[in-house]
């Protein structure tokens, strides 16, 4: 993984999001693209060439974003120094890393946020998108924001949603809440493996059944083979449990595992929609400090297509 794309909307959480992304970039050796999409307050006069006006606006916004990025760089160094000062007796060299060594490119584009973010993912070959959560404790549109949800559902790269005010503490424990019904021996989970590689976390894979019938009928062999193949060099465990309320079950496991990160594969019209349902709003995120990593739904679609093709041969 080489490049992190960080959409910036200058909300209260924006500085923290970019700082969080810089921490990930420092550990993983990645470059950062700070990205801002905007609409002008007023339309340019008809007498002016529209392309020239757009270019001038984007250049002006880029300078503002560069200043913002430098603030985030300084904040990241201060946060690291503050955390280091609380660690005693470890015998570890806590020299503040050189955040100035992280390459930050600032890009601004006039247009709608969702459309421009999706375009930027493709144009700059982003490997990870880091976005923000709103205030609250629910995995809902009110918490994630409609743009974040839309990007999660359409992106072909992982999207990390960072809660407001979250402080980067590394990813020592990762909970992958997977609907293993949709995972088979051909499923490719390298995007999750690549994300975890720099952090070397303990991985807990969780599959929750809703009913006894699902438990009795589910054949997990193909899914287990996929996990074994994808996480050959990863320390992981797999848990199966029966919970009528999936969101509440995930919440309990987040607390039990003291997870630093929750990973989901948002499937349109299925698992993700159920998580967004009104009946479980407010339950999925036990602690708003736990970030959510959404893997592309295309992972499961490609696996299903490959299985169907194999059966047809």
C-alpha positions in Angstrom: 0.0 0.0 0.0 1.5 3.3 -1.1 -1.1 6.1 -1.0 -3.8 7.4 1.4 -6.5 9.7 0.1 -8.0 11.9 2.8 -11.1 13.9 1.8 -11.2 17.2 3.8 -14.4 19.2 4.3 -13.1 21.5 7.0 -15.6 20.2 9.5 -14.6 20.0 13.2 -13.2 16.5 12.7 -11.2 17.2 9.6 -7.9 18.1 11.3 -8.1 15.0 13.5 -8.8 12.8 10.4 -5.8 14.1 8.6 -3.6 13.7 11.7 -4.9 10.2 12.1 -4.0 9.4 8.5 -0.5 10.8 9.0 0.0 8.4 11.8 -1.0 5.5 9.6 1.3 6.8 6.8 4.2 7.1 9.3 3.9 3.4 10.3 3.1 2.0 6.9 5.5 4.2 4.9 2.7 5.7 2.7 2.2 9.0 1.0 -0.9 11.1 1.8 -3.1 13.1 -0.6 -5.2 15.7 1.2 -8.3 16.2 -1.1 -11.0 18.9 -1.0 -14.0 19.1 -3.3 -15.9 22.4 -3.3 -18.6 24.5 -5.0 -18.1 28.2 -5.5 -20.3 30.5 -3.4 -21.3 32.4 -6.5 -21.1 31.6 -10.2 -18.4 33.4 -12.2 -19.4 36.4 -14.3 -20.3 35.4 -17.9 -17.5 37.7 -19.2 -14.8 35.4 -17.7 -13.6 32.2 -19.2 -15.1 29.4 -17.0 -12.0 27.1 -17.2 -9.7 29.9 -16.1 -12.0 30.8 -13.2 -12.2 27.2 -12.0 -8.4 26.8 -12.2 -7.9 30.0 -10.2 -10.4 28.8 -7.6 -8.8 25.5 -7.3 -5.3 27.0 -6.9 -6.6 29.3 -4.2 -8.2 26.4 -2.3 -5.1 24.3 -2.7 -3.0 27.0 -0.9 -5.6 26.9 2.0 -5.4 23.2 2.1 -1.5 23.2 2.2 -1.7 25.4 5.3 -4.2 23.0 6.8 -2.0 20.0 6.0 1.0 21.6 7.8 -1.2 22.2 10.8 -2.1 18.5 10.8 1.6 17.6 10.5 2.5 19.7 13.5 -0.5 18.3 15.5 0.6 14.7 14.7 4.1 15.4 16.1 2.6 17.0 19.2 0.2 14.2 19.8 3.0 11.6 19.4 5.1 13.6 21.9 2.2 13.8 24.3 1.6 10.1 24.2 5.3 9.3 24.6 5.6 11.4 27.7 3.0 9.2 29.5 5.0 6.0 28.8 7.6 5.2 31.5 9.8 2.3 32.4 9.6 0.7 28.9 13.3 1.1 28.0 12.2 2.1 24.5 13.6 5.0 22.5 10.6 7.3 22.2 12.3 9.8 19.8 9.6 11.7 18.0 9.5 10.5 14.4 10.0 12.9 11.5 6.5 13.6 10.3 8.1 16.1 7.9 9.3 13.1 6.0 5.8 12.1 5.0 4.9 13.3 1.5 1.6 15.2 1.5 0.1 16.3 -1.7 -2.8 18.8 -1.6 -5.4 18.6 -4.3 -8.6 20.6 -4.7 -11.4 20.1 -7.3 -14.6 21.9 -8.0 -17.6 19.6 -7.9 -19.7 17.3 -5.8 -17.8 15.6 -3.0 -18.8 12.0 -3.7 -18.2 12.3 -7.5 -14.8 14.0 -7.0 -13.7 11.6 -4.3 -14.4 8.6 -6.5 -12.6 10.2 -9.4 -9.6 11.0 -7.2 -9.4 7.3 -6.0 -9.0 6.2 -9.6 -6.9 9.1 -10.8 -4.3 9.0 -7.9 -4.5 5.2 -7.5 -5.3 5.4 -3.8 -4.8 2.3 -1.8 -6.8 3.5 1.2 -9.4 6.3 1.9 -9.6 7.8 5.4 -12.8 9.7 6.1 -14.7 10.8 9.2 -17.6 9.8 11.4 -19.9 12.4 12.8 -20.7 12.6 16.6 -22.7 9.8 18.1 -22.5 6.1 18.8 -24.5 4.6 16.0 -23.4 3.1 12.7 -26.0 5.0 10.8 -26.2 7.7 8.2 -26.3 10.3 11.0 -23.0 8.9 12.3 -21.0 8.1 9.2 -22.5 10.8 6.9 -24.1 10.2 3.6 -20.8 10.8 1.6 -18.8 8.4 3.7 -21.5 5.7 3.3 -21.7 6.3 -0.5 -17.9 6.0 -0.8 -17.9 2.8 1.3 -20.5 1.2 -0.9 -18.8 2.2 -4.2 -15.1 2.3 -3.6 -12.8 -0.5 -4.9 -10.3 0.2 -2.1 -10.7 0.0 1.7 -12.3 3.0 3.4 -11.4 3.8 7.0 -14.0 5.9 9.0 -12.5 7.6 12.0 -14.7 8.7 14.9 -14.6 12.3 16.0 -11.8 13.0 18.4 -10.2 9.5 18.0 -6.6 9.3 19.0 -4.4 7.0 17.0 -3.2 4.1 19.2 -2.2 1.6 16.6 -4.1 -1.5 15.6 -3.1 -4.2 18.0 -6.4 -6.0 17.9 -8.7 -6.2 14.9 -12.2 -7.6 14.8 -13.3 -8.7 11.3 -17.1 -9.2 11.5 -17.6 -11.3 8.4 -20.7 -12.9 7.0 -19.0 -16.1 6.0 -22.0 -17.3 4.0 -20.6 -15.1 1.3 -17.0 -16.2 1.6 -15.7 -19.2 -0.3 -12.4 -20.9 -1.2 -11.8 -18.4 -4.0 -12.4 -15.2 -1.9 -9.4 -12.9 -2.1 -8.8 -10.9 1.2 -5.4 -9.5 0.3 -6.7 -5.9 0.8 -7.2 -6.6 4.5 -4.0 -8.6 4.8 -2.0 -5.7 3.1 -3.6 -3.2 5.4 -2.7 -5.2 8.5 0.8 -6.0 7.5 2.6 -3.0 9.0 0.7 -3.2 12.3 1.0 -7.0 12.9 -2.3 -7.1 14.9 -4.1 -10.0 16.5 -7.0 -10.8 14.2 -10.4 -12.1 15.4 -12.8 -13.3 12.7 -16.4 -13.3 13.8 -19.4 -15.0 12.2 -22.7 -14.5 13.9 -25.7 -16.8 13.2 -29.2 -15.3 13.6 -31.1 -18.6 14.0 -30.5 -22.2 15.0 -31.5 -23.2 11.5 -28.7 -21.1 10.0 -26.2 -22.7 12.4 -27.3 -26.2 11.4 -27.4 -25.6 7.6 -24.2 -23.6 7.2 -21.2 -25.4 5.7 -18.2 -23.4 6.7 -15.4 -25.4 5.1 -14.9 -23.2 2.0 -14.8 -20.0 4.2 -12.3 -21.5 6.5 -10.1 -22.5 3.6 -10.2 -19.0 2.3 -9.2 -17.6 5.7 -6.4 -20.1 6.0 -5.1 -19.2 2.5 -5.4 -15.4 3.0 -4.1 -15.2 6.5 -1.3 -17.7 6.3 1.2 -15.4 8.0 -1.3 -13.7 10.3 -2.2 -14.5 13.9 -5.9 -15.1 13.8 -8.8 -16.9 15.5 -12.3 -17.6 14.2 -15.4 -17.4 16.4 -18.9 -18.6 15.6 -21.8 -17.5 17.8 -25.6 -17.3 17.8 -27.0 -13.8 18.2 -30.4 -12.7 17.0 -29.2 -9.1 17.1 -26.0 -9.0 14.9 -25.1 -5.4 15.8 -25.4 -6.1 19.6 -23.2 -9.2 19.1 -20.5 -7.2 17.3 -20.7 -4.6 20.0 -20.0 -7.2 22.7 -17.1 -8.7 20.8 -15.6 -5.2 20.3 -15.6 -4.8 24.1 -14.5 -8.4 24.8 -11.6 -8.3 22.4 -10.7 -4.7 23.2 -10.6 -4.2 19.5 -8.8 -1.2 18.0 -10.5 -1.6 14.7 -13.7 -3.1 13.3 -13.7 -4.5 9.8 -16.8 -5.1 7.7 -17.5 -5.9 4.1 -20.6 -3.7 3.3 -22.8 -5.6 1.0 -25.5 -3.7 -0.8 -29.1 -4.7 0.0 -28.0 -7.3 2.5 -25.7 -7.3 5.6 -24.9 -3.6 5.5 -28.5 -2.5 5.1 -29.4 -4.6 8.1 -26.7 -2.8 10.1 -28.2 0.5 9.0 -31.7 -0.6 10.0 -33.6 1.5 12.6 -34.0 -1.5 14.9 -30.2 -1.6 15.6 -29.2 2.0 15.2 -27.1 3.0 18.1 -25.9 -0.5 18.9 -23.1 -1.4 16.5 -20.4 0.9 17.8 -19.9 0.3 21.5 -17.2 2.9 21.7 -17.0 5.8 19.3 -13.2 5.7 19.4 -13.2 2.4 17.4 -12.6 3.1 13.7 -14.4 1.2 11.0 -12.6 -0.2 8.0 -15.0 -1.1 5.1 -13.6 -3.5 2.5 -14.9 -3.3 -1.0 -18.1 -5.2 -1.6 -16.7 -6.3 -4.9 -14.5 -8.8 -3.0 -17.4 -11.0 -2.5 -18.9 -10.4 -5.9 -15.7 -11.5 -7.6 -15.6 -14.7 -5.4 -19.2 -15.5 -6.3 -18.5 -15.0 -10.0 -15.4 -17.2 -9.9 -17.3 -20.0 -8.1 -20.2 -19.8 -10.6 -17.7 -20.0 -13.5 -15.9 -23.0 -12.0 -19.2 -24.8 -11.6 -20.1 -24.2 -15.2 -16.9 -25.8 -16.5 
